[in-house]
Structure formats: structure tokens, C-alpha cells
Amino acid sequence: MRKQFDGLAAAARSVVRQDPLSGAAFVFCNRRRHLLKILLWDTSGWCLFAKRLERGTFAWPEGTDPVEMRSEELALLLGGIDLDFTRRRCWYERRPLSA
């Protein structure tokens, strides 16, 4: 977790294989699961947010890395909710038309 703006952007490019300038938020967690960093490009520069827990760990989703999550799921993760024991209800979601 020593990487800063450019190192995390390079990790987003190489590991996640996505453009870090896309406007998506990229969340990185350390091995001990007590520190998160969120990298975001906001059209004028990089934003880097960090949260370190004094006690306990984040309930990082199990599975293959990288994990894609919605903003609601990120809010739950930051709030201490274990996403492995929750489920999403059937919900209508409008998707953009294919070009």
C-alpha cells in the first residue's frame, strides 16, 4: 500500500485492464484488510481517498480478483457490512442500448 497516484493508476491499467481515466473508482485493499485506498479521476486530476481501521478488518468480497461492485456495495463495505452474507433482490435496471 505504498503506491500513490501514478502507481495505483498503473495497477488499474495492468491488473484490472481498464482505463483509470474512465471515471470509475478503483478500490485497493491491503493484505491485512485494514486499509483501503480509492483512486478516482475527476476530469481535472486524481483523487485518492484512504480509510484505515483502528480495529477489525474490512469484509473484502471473496472470489476472483478483481471484484466489480456498485457504489451501494462500496458504501456497505466501508460501513462494515459483509457482502458475502447479503444478496441482491431482483430489480429492474435500465441498460443502455447497444450501438
N, C-alpha and C positions, 0 to 999 in steps of 0.2 A: 504494500500500500504506500510505497514511497513515490509512486508516479504522480505527476501533476497533469496539467492540461494537455501538453503535447504527447506525453507517454500514454495517457488514457485514451486520447483520440487515436493513436496508433494501434492500441489494443482493440478498440472498437472496429477499426478497419480490418485488422488481420484475424482476430478471433471471431468476431460476430459477422464479419464480412458485410458491413453496412457502412454507409457514408455518415460519418459523425456530424456533418454539416446539414443533415436532413431535418433537423429539428426534433428528432427523437431524443428521449432521455436515456442515457446508458448508466446502469447501476452496477457497481463493482463492490464485492464483499470480500473481506479478508478470510484467511483460513480459520481463525478462531471465532468468526462470525459475530464479532462485537463492534465492527467498524464498517460503515457503508460510505461510498462516495458516489455522487450522482453528477455526471457530466452532461451539459446541455449547451447547445449552440443557439443563441437567440437573435441571429442576423447581424448583430454588431460586435459579437465577441463571445468568448467562452464563459460559462457559469459553472462553478464547481462547488457543490454542497457536500458536507460531510456530517455524519452523525456517529458518535461513539457512545456506546452504552457503558455506564459505570458498573452495572451488574447485569448478568444474564447474557443471552445471545439472541441474535435475530433468527427467526424461523425461516431460513432460506429454503425455497422450494427444492425438493429432491427431484432428480431426473437428469436428463442430459443438459450439459451446458452448451450454449447459452439458453437462458429461460426468457421467453417473451411474456410480458404481463401488461395489463391495462393499468391506467392511472389509479383506479379504485383499488386494485390489488397492491400496488405500491403503497398507497395510503394505509392499508391494513397491515402490511409488512412493517412499515415504520411505526405503526401503533401497537405492535406486539402481538398481532393475530397470526396464528399458524395456518397458513394457506392449505396445508396438506389435509386438514380436518374440516375444510369448508368445501362447499360445492356451489357452482353457479346454476341458478334456475334457468329454465327455458325462457328466452327473452327475445323479443323481436329486435332486430338490429338492421337498419337500412345500410346496405353496402353500395359503394359507388358503382356505376355502370362500367362495364368493360369497354375499352376503346377498340 
